[in-house]
Every structure is written in structure tokens, then in C-alpha cells.
Amino acid sequence: MADSFDGLSAFRAVAQHKSFTAAAAAMGISPTAMSQKIKLLERRLGVLLFQRTTRRVALTDAGAQLFARLEPALTEVEDAIAALGDHRGRPSGRLRITAPRVGGARLLPPIVARMQERYPELALEVSLDDAFVDLVGAGFDAGIRLGDAIEKDMVRVTITKRSAWSIVAAPSYLARAGRPKKPEDLSRHRAIRQRMIATGVIYRWELERQGKPITVDAPGSVVVDDPGLIVALALEGVGLAYVADETISDAVARGRLERVLEPFVTPGPPFCLYFPTRAQEQPKLRALLETVKCMRDELDAPPRSRRAKKR
């Protein structure tokens, strides 16, 4: 009788990576061997699990149903095996972390470097994704997000005190359109608008005057969903942009972008590490938590008067 579990690890890898080649590399086998494993699994189960073209790999309805049920189960098995690290006094296994592009690209490199130094037996997998991520459903152990974007049933640990956002524009745009002095002036300007991946809505700029909130639906004919592209368009003089300081600090220092309306930009929540309550017992997560707590001062953004804006 065939082993019921044979090929499931290969199926999971392809479903996660959405690529036979990437999944094969992750498992240390050839793409041909990976393809053969999936074919044998599909033949044994009697269903097609993937739709494959020369450009993309996607789960079929049957494959998606299997993956939804399989991923949490395999994660539990991995966690059970990783928990054996307690007997060796060292965390082991695989630790998967998700974070947004803005913030994650700054916070995760020093965390990963410190974790690798302290826990060489631990395999780390990092994913940057601005969309909302279901930790349990997607098989992640922990995530980093702005505090008010985290579900209430998750454990959260603050890892930064502050970070800052700004409204900026290229000198060429300001020379052409003028410099806004107050929020009402935005109605006569063009904004590079952002559609939020998590919700699908266009972000409305949240400002304040003398402590009172002001919400501005900044006008503009350009809408994008990637923070990096917003900065690139601002540099081209397309319009005003509401962006994280860490993405434009160099451009501002070089005079390629200028801040406007600084007194009106509101403070926001800090970045937090979050994870399911039950995950706290895992040695690998305890190791991550201890590392992050020790690195809070290092991870905190350069001091400015405003904290991270809600995105």
C-alpha cells in the first residue's frame, strides 16, 4: 500500500512557492524530480492539483481545498518535531515570518542576522507582503505589522517606539504647482494615491490641526498599490506622495524630494511582532521573542517627532 503522506511535502512546497523550480530548490531536488512527485501524487489521489502553464502555476479547486486542510496539519507536525529542541536546549526547525515591505525591509535584516548568529540550527524564511496575511492559514509562525492592523486575538509585542511619515514632492512639481501651506490647499494639487492591498480601498490622508484629526481624500488621477512605486513617481514629479520617511530619507537629503505640510502629519502606531497565543510554547518563537526584546533600541527608528502612520 502506498504511503498516504508520500508527496505531500512536495505538494506543499509548490503551493507555497507557486513554482516547481523554486519549490525544488527549497527541497534540494531537481525540478524534474519535483514534477514527478506531483504527478505521482495526483495519480494516487485521482485529482488534478495544479494548473500549469509556461508562465504560472496555480492551485485547482481541489488543490486549494487540500492545501487549506494540509498546511495547518503539517505545521503542527513540524512544530512537534521542532519542540524536541527543548531536549537539546536549542531551538530548531523552520521559523517563517511575514512583514510589510515598508518597515519589514528595515527591521528584519538585523533580526535575521542576530538569529542566525545565536541559533544556527534554526532555518529562517521571510516573506514581505503588504497584504493582510492569515498567519495560521498561510503557515507563518509570526509577523510584523503596525499595531492597529493586528487582529485582537493575536499576542503582540511592540518592537519600535516611533517611525515617521511625510508628504513629499519633487522640486519640479512644487515649482509647477506651488507648495501647499495648509490641508485645504491639497484640493488644488495632484496626489499619488494608494490603494490598500489589504482592504482594496484608496487611502485617505489622515492629518491633524491643533490636535484635531483631519481626513483628506487627496485628489489625483494616478493610483498604485506599491509604496516603492509611489516614491518613484514622486521623484518623477507626478505629484504629492504620503510615504514612510525611511523610503525617502536619502532623496530628501539630496534635495530630490521636499517635505510639505509637516505640522499637519499625524502620529501613528508602532511596529509590533505578533503571533498566535498557542505559539508561545515553541522554542523557536521564544528565541525570536527574546531576540527582538533585546534589540528594541537598535530596531527603533531614528528619532523624529512622529511615529509610523497607519497603512
Secondary structure, DSSP 8 states (H G I E B T S, - for coil): ---TTTTHHHHHHHHHHT-HHHHHHHHTS-HHHHHHHHHHHHHHHTS--EEE-SS-EEE-HHHHHHHHHHHHHHHHHHHHHHTTHHHHTS--EEEEEEE-HHHHHHHHHHHHHHHHHH-TTEEEEEEE-SS---HHHHT-SEEEEEGGGS-TTEEEEE--S---EEEEE-HHHHHHH----SGGGGGGS-BEEEB-TTT--B--EEEEETTEEEEE----SEEES-HHHHHHHHHTT--BEEEEHHHHHHHHHTTSSEEE-GGGB-----EEEEEEGGGGGSHHHHHHHHHHHHTHHHHS----S------
